[in-house]
Amino acid sequence: MTTEIDTGPVQAQVELAIGGMTCASCAARIEKKLNRMDGVEATVNYATEKAKVSFREDVSVEDLIATVEATGYTAEEPEPPRDTPAQAAPEADELRPLRQRLTTAVLLSVPVIAMAMIPALQFEYWQWLSLTLAAPVVTYAAWPFHKAAWTNARHGAATMDTLISVGTSAAFAWSLWALFFGTAGVPGMTHPFELTIARSDGAGNIYLEAAAGVTAFILAGRYFEARSKRKAGAALKALLELGAKDVTVLRDGGKEVRVPIAELKAGDRFLVRPGEKIATDGTVVEGSSAVDASMLTGESVPVEVGVGDAVTGATLNAGGRLVVEATRVGSDTQLARMARLVEDAQNGKAAAQRLADRISAVFVPVVIGLALATLAFWLGNGAGWSAAFTAAVAVLIIACPCALGLATPTALMVGTGRGAQLGILIKGPEVLESTRRVDTIVLDKTGTVTTGRMTLLAAHTAQGVEESELLRLAGALENASEHPIAQAVAAGAAGAAKDTGPLPVPEDFANVPGLGVQGIVEGHAVLVGRTQLLAEWEIHLPVELERALAAAEAAGRTAIAVAWDGEARGVLEVADAVKDTSAEAIRRLRDLGLTPVLLTGDNKAVAAAVAAEVGIAPEDVIAEVLPQDKVDVVKKLQAKGRSVAMVGDGVNDAAALAQADLGLAMGTGTDAAIEAGDLTLVRGDLRAAADAIRLARRTLGTIRTNLFWAFAYNVGALPLAAAGLLNPMIAGAAMAFSSVFVVGNSLRLRGFKAA
């Protein structure tokens, strides 16, 4: 009997652009409303103004949008990025309304504040001029606050806009009452500016400078915050705009046709001229050139490519003419995948930020209650209406949860964006916490510490034999074989003989299974392979070559004997070469407090030789490990109390990468390894692992600094305001500064440099 298991409705995902959010409380409200829907899980990011929503198939996107709109905000699915440079135009206009209101507020508020603070400027009817100047500020310039507060009130909610609207409106309304019904409107009235509460009945006090000044300061904070947020996301925008806009496709008969990039399909062949961007991921089928990939990998040295080599879209052809066959287009390209990883990371939330969001959600109602309590306390203690009102308004103005809401997202936006520019992809905020804890880093040898391909490392010749002749004859014979070791010899020989022409073509070529190859090259009977192959022809190595062969094998390298015309002529050493940068990378990892461990399936001799070359201690070498057992090695290290990072690039590394506390996948490796890793090193350079950990730790440190000062600001300022030690206008300036400080601190990550 077969039993079917119901796994539940299929989950879908959508990303919504949210409009109308003005503070972290707004994001918390929307997130709460969406998560109350059955089968919906949502995360709303105030800094990116986006909601990432997972939902069941019985929930529609229209239902999600309706829920957001019922909360008092707007929502829509973002339009796909346009291919024309005109896409920057709407962004340039986003800040115009805010800038216009800010300009109006500053121009009109400055004289109002000056007259309130400087008695010499208080002429006979100065208070009525203050009213005339302050009225447009409190109505027109502050209109977005009032509108948002009214919208929130209709939905039974309160946000930062509620505090600002209530505070400025109360100060303005009190001033109107004092001017028209109290004694503040009399000719010659003076108004000394007070930083603290003033004990009087309030009938002769006006707060126009507070109403206008608070509005101007908060608008300034919002404006600079908005500009800074755009800068924070600039790296991702730049990443998305890297791709080519159009491409020259080769049609029937090699006809060149210029088409938009959207029309390019996998399998199409396209032309890349010197100085042009490579349109999409593909394989070179004609030509050779140097490709500058610095915009994607952060690697400043161009890479030489030729027929059969893979190239990546958005990189720059710095040399010759190339014909490339497209292998991946659109959303499947490496550039698109990088952009998705960066955007997903920016939309995530660290544990500390989730706590801040929960606090922001209840913060505004608590502050309103605290303001009322402050008002009642001062009135109850006989301080008078003026003192009580001043303290209550200061409490309303100073309590801004915006800095809390911006602390994590802005640092993530800048940190992940900067990482993408350096070829480091951070998958999410939870990764940052892992980088702080790790103390051990496990390095897969092949493809991570070494190049991952066999390379000719050395040639030893018998007396009287030229090295060039040895390489030419051995390379020619090995070039006819498909064996990886043979190809390494052929490639090394071809590189050494590039000035003397191509390798000759052998005659009577024969492969001797398990022993090597033999054939005729330029009239010489050549043997290349094990010493047993030479022994079958009764050829023996002279003493110096025997020593060279033994030393190579002791170092874990493959030694190949070469003979022709009945005599042994040389020994070639082939091995998986250590990357030039690996030793330096190991030093950098040690400087970060990490213990490097070399993990390999090779024999102990090979592992020990590689470890010695890069500077890994012999006790930290784990050799002869089967691919399926790599995850067990990570588990054993974790069982000893170590926090383990793992660097790998192969399919057989995926499970270990997932098991490790921090997985770093080489971008030159397999898709399975990249998907399993927490950090992806696009350029495949182990030095980038040290840079990635430094950047992640720096980003985490920035988030912690932001959260500390955001909390410290509110914890320290609220009691001062309640105690009557802050003028509302000063409170408004301090509140605006807190948000700008948090964003500005995050922007410092843009200056992070790879070591």
N, C-alpha and C positions, 0 to 999 in steps of 0.2 A: 504494500500500500504506500502511495506517495502522498506526503503532506506538503502543501504549499505554504510558505511563510510569507505573510503580508509585511512588507518592509515599509509600508506607509506611502503617501503620495510623494511624487518626485519633487525635489527642492529646486527652485530656480533662483537666480540672483539678478538684481538690477541696481544700478547706481543712479540716484536722483540728485539733481541740482536743487538745493534749497534756497529760497529767497526770503528776505525779511528778518533773518537772524541778526541780532545786535549784541548778544552776549552769550556766555556759556549756559546761562539758565534757559535760553531759548532752545539751544541744542538738546539740553537735558529733557525739556518738555516734549519736544518732537520725538526723541528716542523713546521716552516712556509711553507715549501714545501709540507709536508703531508697535512696540513690543507687547502691548496689551491686546493686539489683534491675534486671533487664533492662528497658529501656524506661521507666525512672522518673527524673525529675529533681525534687529536693526542696530546699526551703529551710526550715530550722527556726529560729524566732525565740524566744529565751529570754524576752525581755521581754513579748511578747504571748502566749506559751505556745501558739503555733500553728505548724502545718506547712503550707506551701503546696506542693502536689504536682501535677506534670504527669505523666501516664502514658498508655501506649498502651491501646487498647481490649481487648487480650488480658490486661491486668492489672485486677483488680477492687479496689474500695475495701476489701473484706474482706481481700485480700492485704496491702494497705498497713497496715491496722490490726493484722493478725497479726504483721507484721514489727516494728512499734513495740512490741507487747506482748512479743515474743520478746526484745527488747532490755532489757526490765524496766520499761517505762512503759505508760501507758494512752493510748488514742487513740479519738476518736469524732468524728463529724460534728457541728458545732455546731447546736443547735436554732435555728430562726428566731426573731427577737426577738418577744416577746409584746406585745400591744397594751395591757396593763393596767399600772398603776403598780406592781403587785405584783412586777414583775420585779426590783426593787431588793432584795427580801428575801433571796434566796439570796446576793447579793453581800455583804450586811451580815454574813452568817454565815461567810463564807469565812475570815476572820481569827480567828474565835473559838477554835478549837483551838490555834492558834499563840499567841494572847494568853494562854490559860490556862497553857500550858507556860512562857511567858515570865514570867508572874506568879509561878508556883511557883519558877522558877529564881532570880529576883531576891530574893524573900523569904528563901529558904534560903541563897543564896550570899553575901549581904551579911555576915551574922555570921561565915561561914566565912572570908571574905577579911579581915574586921576582926581576927579572932583571929590570923590568920597575919601580919598586918602590924603589929599593935600588941602588943608584949611585955606591956604592963600587963594585957591581957585574957587572957593565957595562964595560967589557973588550973591546978590540979594535974592534972586529967583533961580538959583542954580539947580534946586531940586526938581523944578518943573522941566528944565532942559534935560536932566537925567532921565526923567520919565519918558520924554519924547524920544530920546536915543535908545533907551532900554526896551521900549515896547516892541519895535521890530525884531529885536534879538530874541525876546521871550516868545514871540508869536511865530514869525517867519523862520528865523534861524533854528529855533528849537522845535519846529513843527514835527520832524521825524520822531522825536521822543514822545511828543504828545499823541501822535497818531498810533505809535506802537503801544503806548500805555493804554489807550482806549480800546484797541484791538484785543489786547491781553485781558482787559477788564471784562469785555464782552464774553470771553471764554473762561472767565473765572480764574485768571492766572495773573501773576505779577513777575516782572523781570527787572533788569537793571534800568530799562527805560521808564518803568513805573517809578523807581526811586528818583530819577532825574526829573521827570515830569512833575511829580508831586513836590519835590524840593524847590524847583525853580518857580513853579506856579504859586506855591505857598509864600515864597519870598516876595514875588511880584504882587500877589493879592494883599498881603500884609502892608506893603508899601502903598498901594492904592488906598487902603483903608486909612492909613496914617496921614496920607496927603489930603484926602477929601473929608474925612470925619475926625481925624486926630489933630495934633498940633504941628505935624511935620510940614504942612504947607504954608506956614506963616512966613512973611518976608524976613530975611536975615537969619533963617534957621541954619545952625551949624551942625555938623555931623562928624565927630572924630571917628576915624577908622579904628576898630577894635579887633585885635587878634583873638581875644578871649571874650567871654560873655560880658555884657554890660547890664548892670542891675538897674532897671527902670520899668515903668509900666508899659513902655513900648509905643505909646501914642505919638511920641515925637521921633521915632526911629523908622528909617526906611532901609530896605535891603535890595535896592535896585542894582547896586554894584555886585552883590552876591548872585542875583538872578542872571544878570548879563554875563558876569565873569565866569560863573560855573558853566553856562552854556558855551561860551567861547572856548574855555579850556577843554571841555569834554569833546566838542567838535574837533578841536585841534588833535586831541588824542585819537579820536576815531579816524581822522584823516591820515595821520602818520602811521597808525596801526594798519589801515587799509593798504597804504603804500608799501609798508614793510612786509605785509602778507604776500603782496604780489611779488616782491623781491624774493621772499622765501620760496615761492613756487616757481621761480624763474628757471631753475636748473631743469625741472621736469618739462617745462614749456620748451626750453632749448633742445632737450632730448627729443621731444616729439617733432620738432621742426628740422631735425638734422637730415631727414630723408630727402632724396631727389624729388623734384616736382614732375619731371617728365623724362622720357628715356628714348634712345634711338634703337628701335627693334629691327632685326634683320628678317625680312620676309622672304618670299619665294625668290630664289636666284640671288640672294644676298642684297636685295633692295633695302636701302635704309629708310625707315619710316619713323618720324618723331611722334610719339603718342604720350598721353598722360600716364602717370605711373599706375593709376587705378586700372588701366587696360592691360597691364602686363600679367601674364599667366605663367604658372610653373611649366617648364619645358621650353619657353621662348628663349631665343638667343638675342642678346642685345650688345650693343657696342659701347665701350667706355673709352673715351679719348683722354689724353693726358690733361690733368687738371679738373676732370669731371668727377662727380660722386658716383660710386657704384650704386645702381638703382635698387637692388635687392640682393638677398643671399643667393649665392650660386657657385658654380664651378667654372674655372677658366678652361675654355676649349681652344683658345688660340691666343698667342702672344705671351709676353712676359713683361713685368713691370714691378715697381716698388709701390706698395700701398700704405698710405698713412692712415692708421686706425686710432690715432690719439683721441679723437672726439668720442670714441666708444670705450676704449680700453685705458686711456691715460698714458699709454706707452708712446714715448716721443720718437722712437727710432722706426722708420718705415720698414715694412717686411717685404722681402722679395717673393713674388709669386710667379708661377708659370703654369703650363698646361697640366690639368689634373688637380690643381690646388683649389681649396675652398676660399671664397671671399665673402665678406659680410656687407650687407647693404648699409649705406650712409658713410662708408669709408671713402677716402679720396685716392684716386689714381694719380700718383705723383710722378709716373715715368712714362712707359710706352703704351701702345694701343692694345686693348684687351677685348676679346669677345668672350662673353660669359653666358652660360646657360643657367637660367633661373631655376632654383630648386625650392625656394620658399618665398611666398609673396604675402602682402597684406599683414594680417594679424599674426601670421606664423613666423615672421622674420625675427631675428635676434633683437633688432631695435625695438620692435613692438613688444616683445616679451620683456625686455628691460624696462620699458615704460610702464607695463602692467605691474611688474614687481615693485617698482618705485612708488607707483600710485597706491597699490595695495598697502604698502608699508606706511605711507603717509596717512591713509585712512584708518589705520589701526590705533588702538589705545593701550597704553601701558597701565599696569595695575594702579600706579599712583594717580594717573589721570582719571581713572574710573572713580577713585575715591573723591577727587576734586569735583568731578561732575555730580556726584551724589550730594556733596556739600552745597554746590551751586544751586541745585534744584530746590533746596529748602532755605537757601540763604536769604533771598529777598523777603519772603514773609516774616522771617525772624528779624530782619533789619527793620521792617515797618513796625513790628511789635516793639523792638528796642527803642525806636524813635518816639513812639507814643509813651513808652515807659519813662524815657528821658524827659519828655515834656511834662509828664505828671510829677516826676520827682522834683524838678526845679520849681514848678508851681507850688508843690506841697511844702518846699523849704523856703518859700517867700522870696524867691529870687526875682520874681516879676515876669510878665509875659515876654519881655524883650529877651531876657536871658534864657528862659525856657525855650522860646521859639528858635533862637540862634543855635542852641545846642542840638535841638531835634533836627533842624534842617542840615546841620553839619553831619549828623549821624546818617541821614538819608544819602547825602552826597558822597561821603567818604567810602561807603560800603560797596565796592565794585567787585563782583566776581569775575570780571572779564579777564583779569590777569591769570586767574586760576584756569580759565578755559583755554587760554592761549599758551600756557606753559609747556605742555607736551607737544601739541600739534605743530607749532611753529618750529621748535627744535627738530622734530622729525622731518618736517618739510625741507629744512635747510640741510640737515645731516644726510638724509637719504639722497637728496638732489646732488650734493657735493660728492657723495660716494659714487653716484652714477657717472659723474664727470671723470672720476678717477678709475672707473672700471670696477667699482665695488658695489654690489647690489645687496642691500639689507632687506630681508623679507618682512620684518615687522618689529614693533616696539618690544615685544617679549624677548627678542634676540639680544637687545641691549643689556638686559639684566644678566643674561648668560655670559656675555663677554666679561663682565665684572668678576664673575666667580671662577672662571676657568684657571687652572694652575698647571695643566698637562696638555700638550698638543701632540696627537698621534699623526704621523705623516706617512701616507702610503708612498712607497718608494717609486714605483714605475709610473711615469707621467706626472709626478708631483715633484719629487726631489730630482729625478732623472728625466731625460727627454721623452722616454717611453718608446724610443726606437733605437735599433742597433746602429752603432757608429764605428767607423774605422778610427782607432785611437793612436795606433803606433805601427811602424814598420821596421823590422830588424833585418839587415842584409848580411849575406855571407861576404867574405873577403873578396874584393874585386868586383862586386855587383853594385850598380847604381840603383838608388832607391826609385828613381823615376822609371827605370826599366822594369824593376820588380812590380811596381804598381800598374804599369801599363799592360804587361802580359797577364798578371793575375786578374786585374780588373776587367780586361776584355773577355776572359773566360767566364768569370763570375757574372758578367752582365747578361749572359745567356740563361742564367738560372733565376727562378722566382723565389728562392729561399731567402728569408729576411737577412741572414748573415751574408749570403752572396751579394744581395743588393746593397748592403752596407759597404762591402769591399768595393763594389762597382762604383757607388756614389763617391766614395773617398778617392778612388783612382781618377774618376772623371773630374773631380774638383782639382786634383793635383795637376792634371794634364790639360787644363782649360786653355793654356797658352800654346799647346802643341797640337791641338786638333782633337777630334773625337777618337774614342777607343776603337781599335780595329775589330773586325768581325771574325770570330773564330770559325774554324772548319772542323768537321768530324767531332762536334761537341757531343759529350756523353755524360750523363749523370750516374754516379756510382752510389746507389742508395746507402745512406748511413755513413759514407766515407768522404765524399766530395765530388769534384768534377774533373774531367780531362778533355783535352782537345788540342787542335793545332792552331797556333796563333803566330802569324807572320813567319811561318816555316819552322817554328819551335814546338816540340811536343811538350805541352804544359800540363802539370798536375797541381791542383789546389784542393787541400782538404786535411783530413787527419793524418797523423804520422803513419797509421796503418796503411793508408792508400799508397804512400811513398814506399813503404816496406814491401808491398806486393810487387813493386818494380825494383826491389833490392836497392832502394835509395835510402841513405841514412843521414841524419842531421849532424853537422859538425858540432863540436863542443860548445862554441859560443851561441849557436842557435838553440841547442838543447837547453842551455841556461836561460835564454830569453823566453823559451816556451814554458819552462817550469815556473819562472817568475810570474808570467802572465796568468797561468792557471792558479797559482797561489793567491793572486790578487782578485780571483773570481772572474777573470776575463776569459773569453773564448780565444784560443790560440790556433791559427791556421798555418799549416806548412805549405810552402810553395817550391816547386822544382820544375826544371825544364832541361831537356836534352840530357837526361840521366843524372843530374846533379841537384842537390838541395841548394836553393838560392836565397831563401829568406823565411821569416815568420811574421805573420800579421796578427795584431791584437784587435779584437772586436768586442764591444760591450755596449750596454745601455748607458750612454754618457750622462754624467751628472751635469745638471744645468749650471751655467756660469754663475747664476745669481743665488744658488741654493745655500752656499756657505754664509753669504752675507745675510740671507733671510733667517737662517738659524740663529745668528748672532742677535738679530733684532728681536726675535721671539724670546730669547733668553733675557734680553734687556727689559722685556715686558713682564718678567717674572714667571715665564712659562718653561716647563721642562719638556724638551722635544723627545719624542719616542719614534724610532724608525720601525715601520711595520712592512713586511714583505713576504712573499711566497718563495723568494729565491733562497739558495742555500746560505749557510752561515758565513762562508768565506766572502761571497759577493756582498752580503749585507754589511759585514764588518768593514770591508774596503770602502763602501759608499759612506758609511757612518764616519769613518776616520777622515775621509776627504771633506765632509761638510761640518765636522765638529760635534757629532753626537757621541755621547759616552757609550762605551761598549755594553754597560749594564742596561742601557736604554734601547737596545736593539732586539727586536722580536722577529726571528726569521723562520722560514719554512712553514708559514701559516697558510692553510688552505683558504680559498676565497670565502667559503661559507662560515669559516671560523673567525673572521675578522671582527664580527659583532661580539663574539665571546671575549675577545681580547679587551674590547672597550668595556664590557660589563665587569670583567675582573678588575680593571683599573678603578672603575667606579666603586666596586665593592671594597676597595682599599681606602675609600674616603676621598679619592681624587675627583675633581671636576674636570671633565675631559672634553677637549675640542678635537675634532677629526678633520683632516684635510685629505680629500681623495678626488678621483676623476672618473673611475670606471663603474660599470654596472655592478660589479662585485663589491663596490664600496658603498652602495646606496643604503644597505641595511645598517652598516656601521655609522654612516653619516646621520641617519635617523635616530640611532640609539644614543649617540654622543650628546652631551649637554649643549654643545655648539658644533654644528656641521658646516664646514667650509668646502664648497664644491669649486673645482677649477672649471672656469668657463670654457676651456678647450676640451673638456671631457664629455661624457655622455649625458643625454637628457635626463636619464634616471637619476644620476648623481646630482645634477643641478636641482631637480625637483625635491630631492631628499635633504639638500643642504639648507642651512639657515642664512648663510652668506654665500654669494657667488662672486668669484674672482674672475672677471671677464677675460683679462689678458693672460691668464694661466701662468703668471709669475708668482713664485712662492713668497717673494718680498711683499706682494700685495696682501698676504695673510696678516702680516704684522701691521700694515697700514689699515687693514679692515678692522682689526681689533682695537687699534688706537682710535680710529674714527668712531667706532661704536661706543667705546668708553667715553670719549669726549662728548658725544651726543648725549649719553646717559648723564654725564656730569652736568651738562647744560640744563637738561630737564630738571634735575634735582635742584640746581641753583634757582631756576625759574620758580619751581614750586615753593621752595623755602621762602624766597622774598615775597611771593604772592600771598602766602599764608601769614608771614611775619608782618606784612603791610597791614592786612586786615586786623590781625590780632593786636598789633600795636596802635593802629590809628583809631579803631572804634572806641576804645576806652577814653582816649584823648578827646574825641568828639563829644562823647556822652558827658564828660567832665566839664565841657564848655571851654576847652583849651584850644579849639580850632575854629577859625572863622570859616563860614561855608565856602567862600571864594577860594581860600587856601586849600580847603578840603577837595574842591573840584580840581584844582591844579594837581594836587598830589595823586588823586585818583587817576587822572588822565596819564600822568607820568608813569604810574605803575604798569599800565598796559604797554606803553611805548618801551619801557625798560625791558620787559619780558621779551618782546619781539626783537628789540635791538640786541639783547644778549644772545638770542638764538642766531641772529644774522652773523655773529662773529665766527660761526662755523664755516661760513663761506671762505674764510681765509685758511682753512685746514690744508696742509700740504703733505703730499706723500714724501716719506723720508728718502 
